Amino acid sequence: MHVVCKDHVEIAIDEFVDEYEEAPDIVDLAKTHFANWEPPTHCEHCQELARFLVV
């Protein structure tokens, strides 16, 4: 699972494919809310606002 900004979504997809050898699902955090989980607020690659969950 990767939580990233718009600029790093392609890197997160590549990392996911390298690790799991299949295509990930991309969740837009601006349009999705979780009942029992608060996603990180910042990208794991920089300090920008996290926008996508790559799972």
PDB file with one MODEL, atoms N, CA, C and O in Angstrom:
MODEL        1
ATOM      1  N   MET A   1       0.854  -1.172   0.000  1.00  0.00           N
ATOM      2  CA  MET A   1       0.000   0.000   0.000  1.00  0.00           C
ATOM      3  C   MET A   1       0.899   1.234   0.000  1.00  0.00           C
ATOM      4  O   MET A   1       1.873   1.308   0.749  1.00  0.00           O
ATOM      5  N   HIS A   2       0.561   2.186  -0.841  1.00  0.00           N
ATOM      6  CA  HIS A   2       1.308   3.433  -0.936  1.00  0.00           C
ATOM      7  C   HIS A   2       0.329   4.593  -0.892  1.00  0.00           C
ATOM      8  O   HIS A   2      -0.719   4.554  -1.537  1.00  0.00           O
ATOM      9  N   VAL A   3       0.669   5.622  -0.136  1.00  0.00           N
ATOM     10  CA  VAL A   3      -0.125   6.838  -0.078  1.00  0.00           C
ATOM     11  C   VAL A   3       0.746   7.943  -0.667  1.00  0.00           C
ATOM     12  O   VAL A   3       1.798   8.278  -0.122  1.00  0.00           O
ATOM     13  N   VAL A   4       0.294   8.504  -1.785  1.00  0.00           N
ATOM     14  CA  VAL A   4       1.146   9.423  -2.537  1.00  0.00           C
ATOM     15  C   VAL A   4       0.376  10.630  -3.077  1.00  0.00           C
ATOM     16  O   VAL A   4      -0.854  10.647  -3.127  1.00  0.00           O
ATOM     17  N   CYS A   5       1.150  11.632  -3.476  1.00  0.00           N
ATOM     18  CA  CYS A   5       0.590  12.808  -4.134  1.00  0.00           C
ATOM     19  C   CYS A   5       0.442  12.528  -5.636  1.00  0.00           C
ATOM     20  O   CYS A   5       0.826  11.467  -6.128  1.00  0.00           O
ATOM     21  N   LYS A   6      -0.117  13.495  -6.338  1.00  0.00           N
ATOM     22  CA  LYS A   6      -0.332  13.345  -7.781  1.00  0.00           C
ATOM     23  C   LYS A   6       0.987  13.151  -8.531  1.00  0.00           C
ATOM     24  O   LYS A   6       1.042  12.401  -9.505  1.00  0.00           O
ATOM     25  N   ASP A   7       2.040  13.819  -8.085  1.00  0.00           N
ATOM     26  CA  ASP A   7       3.323  13.745  -8.778  1.00  0.00           C
ATOM     27  C   ASP A   7       4.024  12.393  -8.619  1.00  0.00           C
ATOM     28  O   ASP A   7       4.851  12.031  -9.456  1.00  0.00           O
ATOM     29  N   HIS A   8       3.710  11.648  -7.569  1.00  0.00           N
ATOM     30  CA  HIS A   8       4.406  10.394  -7.300  1.00  0.00           C
ATOM     31  C   HIS A   8       3.553   9.142  -7.530  1.00  0.00           C
ATOM     32  O   HIS A   8       3.972   8.040  -7.176  1.00  0.00           O
ATOM     33  N   VAL A   9       2.374   9.297  -8.114  1.00  0.00           N
ATOM     34  CA  VAL A   9       1.498   8.141  -8.313  1.00  0.00           C
ATOM     35  C   VAL A   9       2.119   7.121  -9.276  1.00  0.00           C
ATOM     36  O   VAL A   9       1.958   5.917  -9.077  1.00  0.00           O
ATOM     37  N   GLU A  10       2.819   7.581 -10.305  1.00  0.00           N
ATOM     38  CA  GLU A  10       3.439   6.638 -11.250  1.00  0.00           C
ATOM     39  C   GLU A  10       4.545   5.823 -10.576  1.00  0.00           C
ATOM     40  O   GLU A  10       4.695   4.633 -10.852  1.00  0.00           O
ATOM     41  N   ILE A  11       5.306   6.450  -9.710  1.00  0.00           N
ATOM     42  CA  ILE A  11       6.353   5.732  -8.972  1.00  0.00           C
ATOM     43  C   ILE A  11       5.721   4.680  -8.070  1.00  0.00           C
ATOM     44  O   ILE A  11       6.212   3.554  -7.991  1.00  0.00           O
ATOM     45  N   ALA A  12       4.639   5.037  -7.392  1.00  0.00           N
ATOM     46  CA  ALA A  12       3.959   4.096  -6.509  1.00  0.00           C
ATOM     47  C   ALA A  12       3.395   2.914  -7.289  1.00  0.00           C
ATOM     48  O   ALA A  12       3.449   1.780  -6.813  1.00  0.00           O
ATOM     49  N   ILE A  13       2.860   3.161  -8.469  1.00  0.00           N
ATOM     50  CA  ILE A  13       2.351   2.074  -9.315  1.00  0.00           C
ATOM     51  C   ILE A  13       3.495   1.142  -9.704  1.00  0.00           C
ATOM     52  O   ILE A  13       3.360  -0.078  -9.616  1.00  0.00           O
ATOM     53  N   ASP A  14       4.616   1.713 -10.132  1.00  0.00           N
ATOM     54  CA  ASP A  14       5.778   0.886 -10.494  1.00  0.00           C
ATOM     55  C   ASP A  14       6.271   0.053  -9.316  1.00  0.00           C
ATOM     56  O   ASP A  14       6.591  -1.124  -9.482  1.00  0.00           O
ATOM     57  N   GLU A  15       6.336   0.654  -8.125  1.00  0.00           N
ATOM     58  CA  GLU A  15       6.776  -0.081  -6.936  1.00  0.00           C
ATOM     59  C   GLU A  15       5.813  -1.219  -6.617  1.00  0.00           C
ATOM     60  O   GLU A  15       6.242  -2.316  -6.260  1.00  0.00           O
ATOM     61  N   PHE A  16       4.518  -0.964  -6.743  1.00  0.00           N
ATOM     62  CA  PHE A  16       3.515  -1.990  -6.468  1.00  0.00           C
ATOM     63  C   PHE A  16       3.656  -3.153  -7.446  1.00  0.00           C
ATOM     64  O   PHE A  16       3.656  -4.315  -7.040  1.00  0.00           O
ATOM     65  N   VAL A  17       3.776  -2.837  -8.733  1.00  0.00           N
ATOM     66  CA  VAL A  17       3.910  -3.874  -9.760  1.00  0.00           C
ATOM     67  C   VAL A  17       5.192  -4.685  -9.549  1.00  0.00           C
ATOM     68  O   VAL A  17       5.184  -5.908  -9.692  1.00  0.00           O
ATOM     69  N   ASP A  18       6.285  -4.010  -9.210  1.00  0.00           N
ATOM     70  CA  ASP A  18       7.538  -4.717  -8.945  1.00  0.00           C
ATOM     71  C   ASP A  18       7.400  -5.692  -7.779  1.00  0.00           C
ATOM     72  O   ASP A  18       7.955  -6.790  -7.813  1.00  0.00           O
ATOM     73  N   GLU A  19       6.662  -5.289  -6.752  1.00  0.00           N
ATOM     74  CA  GLU A  19       6.525  -6.124  -5.560  1.00  0.00           C
ATOM     75  C   GLU A  19       5.505  -7.247  -5.726  1.00  0.00           C
ATOM     76  O   GLU A  19       5.772  -8.381  -5.329  1.00  0.00           O
ATOM     77  N   TYR A  20       4.345  -6.954  -6.303  1.00  0.00           N
ATOM     78  CA  TYR A  20       3.247  -7.915  -6.356  1.00  0.00           C
ATOM     79  C   TYR A  20       3.007  -8.526  -7.729  1.00  0.00           C
ATOM     80  O   TYR A  20       2.236  -9.479  -7.849  1.00  0.00           O
ATOM     81  N   GLU A  21       3.648  -8.001  -8.760  1.00  0.00           N
ATOM     82  CA  GLU A  21       3.528  -8.496 -10.129  1.00  0.00           C
ATOM     83  C   GLU A  21       2.095  -8.500 -10.649  1.00  0.00           C
ATOM     84  O   GLU A  21       1.694  -9.389 -11.400  1.00  0.00           O
ATOM     85  N   GLU A  22       1.339  -7.502 -10.241  1.00  0.00           N
ATOM     86  CA  GLU A  22      -0.009  -7.289 -10.763  1.00  0.00           C
ATOM     87  C   GLU A  22      -0.349  -5.815 -10.652  1.00  0.00           C
ATOM     88  O   GLU A  22       0.295  -5.071  -9.912  1.00  0.00           O
ATOM     89  N   ALA A  23      -1.356  -5.403 -11.385  1.00  0.00           N
ATOM     90  CA  ALA A  23      -1.751  -3.995 -11.395  1.00  0.00           C
ATOM     91  C   ALA A  23      -2.485  -3.633 -10.099  1.00  0.00           C
ATOM     92  O   ALA A  23      -3.298  -4.417  -9.609  1.00  0.00           O
ATOM     93  N   PRO A  24      -2.205  -2.459  -9.548  1.00  0.00           N
ATOM     94  CA  PRO A  24      -2.876  -2.041  -8.314  1.00  0.00           C
ATOM     95  C   PRO A  24      -4.217  -1.375  -8.586  1.00  0.00           C
ATOM     96  O   PRO A  24      -4.541  -1.021  -9.719  1.00  0.00           O
ATOM     97  N   ASP A  25      -4.975  -1.219  -7.531  1.00  0.00           N
ATOM     98  CA  ASP A  25      -6.158  -0.369  -7.557  1.00  0.00           C
ATOM     99  C   ASP A  25      -5.707   1.012  -7.094  1.00  0.00           C
ATOM    100  O   ASP A  25      -4.868   1.132  -6.200  1.00  0.00           O
ATOM    101  N   ILE A  26      -6.261   2.041  -7.699  1.00  0.00           N
ATOM    102  CA  ILE A  26      -5.927   3.415  -7.345  1.00  0.00           C
ATOM    103  C   ILE A  26      -7.174   4.053  -6.736  1.00  0.00           C
ATOM    104  O   ILE A  26      -8.221   4.111  -7.381  1.00  0.00           O
ATOM    105  N   VAL A  27      -7.064   4.526  -5.504  1.00  0.00           N
ATOM    106  CA  VAL A  27      -8.189   5.144  -4.808  1.00  0.00           C
ATOM    107  C   VAL A  27      -7.894   6.630  -4.646  1.00  0.00           C
ATOM    108  O   VAL A  27      -6.844   7.007  -4.126  1.00  0.00           O
ATOM    109  N   ASP A  28      -8.812   7.465  -5.089  1.00  0.00           N
ATOM    110  CA  ASP A  28      -8.684   8.912  -4.946  1.00  0.00           C
ATOM    111  C   ASP A  28      -9.128   9.278  -3.534  1.00  0.00           C
ATOM    112  O   ASP A  28     -10.311   9.173  -3.211  1.00  0.00           O
ATOM    113  N   LEU A  29      -8.198   9.704  -2.700  1.00  0.00           N
ATOM    114  CA  LEU A  29      -8.509  10.020  -1.308  1.00  0.00           C
ATOM    115  C   LEU A  29      -9.402  11.243  -1.161  1.00  0.00           C
ATOM    116  O   LEU A  29     -10.019  11.431  -0.112  1.00  0.00           O
ATOM    117  N   ALA A  30      -9.482  12.071  -2.187  1.00  0.00           N
ATOM    118  CA  ALA A  30     -10.366  13.238  -2.139  1.00  0.00           C
ATOM    119  C   ALA A  30     -11.832  12.839  -2.302  1.00  0.00           C
ATOM    120  O   ALA A  30     -12.732  13.586  -1.918  1.00  0.00           O
ATOM    121  N   LYS A  31     -12.063  11.662  -2.869  1.00  0.00           N
ATOM    122  CA  LYS A  31     -13.433  11.216  -3.134  1.00  0.00           C
ATOM    123  C   LYS A  31     -13.858  10.036  -2.270  1.00  0.00           C
ATOM    124  O   LYS A  31     -15.007   9.600  -2.352  1.00  0.00           O
ATOM    125  N   THR A  32     -12.958   9.510  -1.444  1.00  0.00           N
ATOM    126  CA  THR A  32     -13.246   8.318  -0.658  1.00  0.00           C
ATOM    127  C   THR A  32     -12.988   8.579   0.813  1.00  0.00           C
ATOM    128  O   THR A  32     -11.988   9.198   1.174  1.00  0.00           O
ATOM    129  N   HIS A  33     -13.886   8.109   1.660  1.00  0.00           N
ATOM    130  CA  HIS A  33     -13.718   8.232   3.103  1.00  0.00           C
ATOM    131  C   HIS A  33     -13.827   6.839   3.710  1.00  0.00           C
ATOM    132  O   HIS A  33     -14.636   6.023   3.268  1.00  0.00           O
ATOM    133  N   PHE A  34     -13.016   6.575   4.714  1.00  0.00           N
ATOM    134  CA  PHE A  34     -12.986   5.272   5.362  1.00  0.00           C
ATOM    135  C   PHE A  34     -13.577   5.389   6.763  1.00  0.00           C
ATOM    136  O   PHE A  34     -13.324   6.364   7.469  1.00  0.00           O
ATOM    137  N   ALA A  35     -14.358   4.397   7.158  1.00  0.00           N
ATOM    138  CA  ALA A  35     -15.029   4.427   8.452  1.00  0.00           C
ATOM    139  C   ALA A  35     -14.053   4.224   9.615  1.00  0.00           C
ATOM    140  O   ALA A  35     -14.179   4.880  10.649  1.00  0.00           O
ATOM    141  N   ASN A  36     -13.088   3.324   9.453  1.00  0.00           N
ATOM    142  CA  ASN A  36     -12.229   2.959  10.579  1.00  0.00           C
ATOM    143  C   ASN A  36     -10.755   3.209  10.334  1.00  0.00           C
ATOM    144  O   ASN A  36      -9.914   2.627  11.020  1.00  0.00           O
ATOM    145  N   TRP A  37     -10.416   4.064   9.370  1.00  0.00           N
ATOM    146  CA  TRP A  37      -9.011   4.313   9.063  1.00  0.00           C
ATOM    147  C   TRP A  37      -8.832   5.717   8.545  1.00  0.00           C
ATOM    148  O   TRP A  37      -9.567   6.162   7.663  1.00  0.00           O
ATOM    149  N   GLU A  38      -7.865   6.411   9.088  1.00  0.00           N
ATOM    150  CA  GLU A  38      -7.497   7.736   8.597  1.00  0.00           C
ATOM    151  C   GLU A  38      -6.203   7.594   7.803  1.00  0.00           C
ATOM    152  O   GLU A  38      -5.174   7.245   8.380  1.00  0.00           O
ATOM    153  N   PRO A  39      -6.226   7.853   6.508  1.00  0.00           N
ATOM    154  CA  PRO A  39      -5.002   7.742   5.712  1.00  0.00           C
ATOM    155  C   PRO A  39      -3.996   8.822   6.104  1.00  0.00           C
ATOM    156  O   PRO A  39      -4.386   9.876   6.607  1.00  0.00           O
ATOM    157  N   PRO A  40      -2.721   8.573   5.882  1.00  0.00           N
ATOM    158  CA  PRO A  40      -1.721   9.607   6.140  1.00  0.00           C
ATOM    159  C   PRO A  40      -2.043  10.860   5.330  1.00  0.00           C
ATOM    160  O   PRO A  40      -2.629  10.779   4.250  1.00  0.00           O
ATOM    161  N   THR A  41      -1.663  11.993   5.848  1.00  0.00           N
ATOM    162  CA  THR A  41      -1.995  13.252   5.187  1.00  0.00           C
ATOM    163  C   THR A  41      -0.952  13.697   4.179  1.00  0.00           C
ATOM    164  O   THR A  41      -1.233  14.554   3.341  1.00  0.00           O
ATOM    165  N   HIS A  42       0.260  13.127   4.243  1.00  0.00           N
ATOM    166  CA  HIS A  42       1.333  13.536   3.342  1.00  0.00           C
ATOM    167  C   HIS A  42       1.837  12.371   2.507  1.00  0.00           C
ATOM    168  O   HIS A  42       1.790  11.216   2.930  1.00  0.00           O
ATOM    169  N   CYS A  43       2.311  12.689   1.335  1.00  0.00           N
ATOM    170  CA  CYS A  43       2.900  11.724   0.410  1.00  0.00           C
ATOM    171  C   CYS A  43       4.090  11.036   1.074  1.00  0.00           C
ATOM    172  O   CYS A  43       4.845  11.668   1.813  1.00  0.00           O
ATOM    173  N   GLU A  44       4.256   9.736   0.807  1.00  0.00           N
ATOM    174  CA  GLU A  44       5.388   9.011   1.384  1.00  0.00           C
ATOM    175  C   GLU A  44       6.707   9.344   0.700  1.00  0.00           C
ATOM    176  O   GLU A  44       7.764   8.938   1.183  1.00  0.00           O
ATOM    177  N   HIS A  45       6.671  10.079  -0.419  1.00  0.00           N
ATOM    178  CA  HIS A  45       7.886  10.449  -1.141  1.00  0.00           C
ATOM    179  C   HIS A  45       8.277  11.916  -0.962  1.00  0.00           C
ATOM    180  O   HIS A  45       9.415  12.293  -1.240  1.00  0.00           O
ATOM    181  N   CYS A  46       7.336  12.744  -0.497  1.00  0.00           N
ATOM    182  CA  CYS A  46       7.613  14.171  -0.304  1.00  0.00           C
ATOM    183  C   CYS A  46       6.654  14.705   0.755  1.00  0.00           C
ATOM    184  O   CYS A  46       5.971  13.927   1.421  1.00  0.00           O
ATOM    185  N   GLN A  47       6.599  15.995   0.911  1.00  0.00           N
ATOM    186  CA  GLN A  47       5.738  16.604   1.931  1.00  0.00           C
ATOM    187  C   GLN A  47       4.437  17.167   1.355  1.00  0.00           C
ATOM    188  O   GLN A  47       3.712  17.883   2.046  1.00  0.00           O
ATOM    189  N   GLU A  48       4.142  16.848   0.098  1.00  0.00           N
ATOM    190  CA  GLU A  48       2.893  17.307  -0.509  1.00  0.00           C
ATOM    191  C   GLU A  48       1.702  16.550   0.094  1.00  0.00           C
ATOM    192  O   GLU A  48       1.867  15.498   0.712  1.00  0.00           O
ATOM    193  N   LEU A  49       0.526  17.097  -0.095  1.00  0.00           N
ATOM    194  CA  LEU A  49      -0.703  16.491   0.390  1.00  0.00           C
ATOM    195  C   LEU A  49      -0.941  15.150  -0.313  1.00  0.00           C
ATOM    196  O   LEU A  49      -0.871  15.072  -1.539  1.00  0.00           O
ATOM    197  N   ALA A  50      -1.216  14.111   0.450  1.00  0.00           N
ATOM    198  CA  ALA A  50      -1.486  12.791  -0.124  1.00  0.00           C
ATOM    199  C   ALA A  50      -2.813  12.841  -0.873  1.00  0.00           C
ATOM    200  O   ALA A  50      -3.791  13.396  -0.374  1.00  0.00           O
ATOM    201  N   ARG A  51      -2.844  12.262  -2.069  1.00  0.00           N
ATOM    202  CA  ARG A  51      -4.054  12.314  -2.888  1.00  0.00           C
ATOM    203  C   ARG A  51      -4.536  10.930  -3.288  1.00  0.00           C
ATOM    204  O   ARG A  51      -5.736  10.721  -3.469  1.00  0.00           O
ATOM    205  N   PHE A  52      -3.601   9.964  -3.432  1.00  0.00           N
ATOM    206  CA  PHE A  52      -3.989   8.648  -3.917  1.00  0.00           C
ATOM    207  C   PHE A  52      -3.494   7.533  -3.008  1.00  0.00           C
ATOM    208  O   PHE A  52      -2.419   7.613  -2.414  1.00  0.00           O
ATOM    209  N   LEU A  53      -4.305   6.503  -2.920  1.00  0.00           N
ATOM    210  CA  LEU A  53      -3.939   5.270  -2.233  1.00  0.00           C
ATOM    211  C   LEU A  53      -3.754   4.217  -3.318  1.00  0.00           C
ATOM    212  O   LEU A  53      -4.669   3.953  -4.098  1.00  0.00           O
ATOM    213  N   VAL A  54      -2.576   3.622  -3.366  1.00  0.00           N
ATOM    214  CA  VAL A  54      -2.256   2.608  -4.359  1.00  0.00           C
ATOM    215  C   VAL A  54      -2.214   1.266  -3.638  1.00  0.00           C
ATOM    216  O   VAL A  54      -1.314   1.010  -2.838  1.00  0.00           O
ATOM    217  N   VAL A  55      -3.195   0.411  -3.927  1.00  0.00           N
ATOM    218  CA  VAL A  55      -3.302  -0.900  -3.251  1.00  0.00           C
ATOM    219  C   VAL A  55      -3.580  -2.006  -4.237  1.00  0.00           C
ATOM    220  O   VAL A  55      -3.700  -3.167  -3.845  1.00  0.00           O
TER     221      VAL A  55
ENDMDL
END
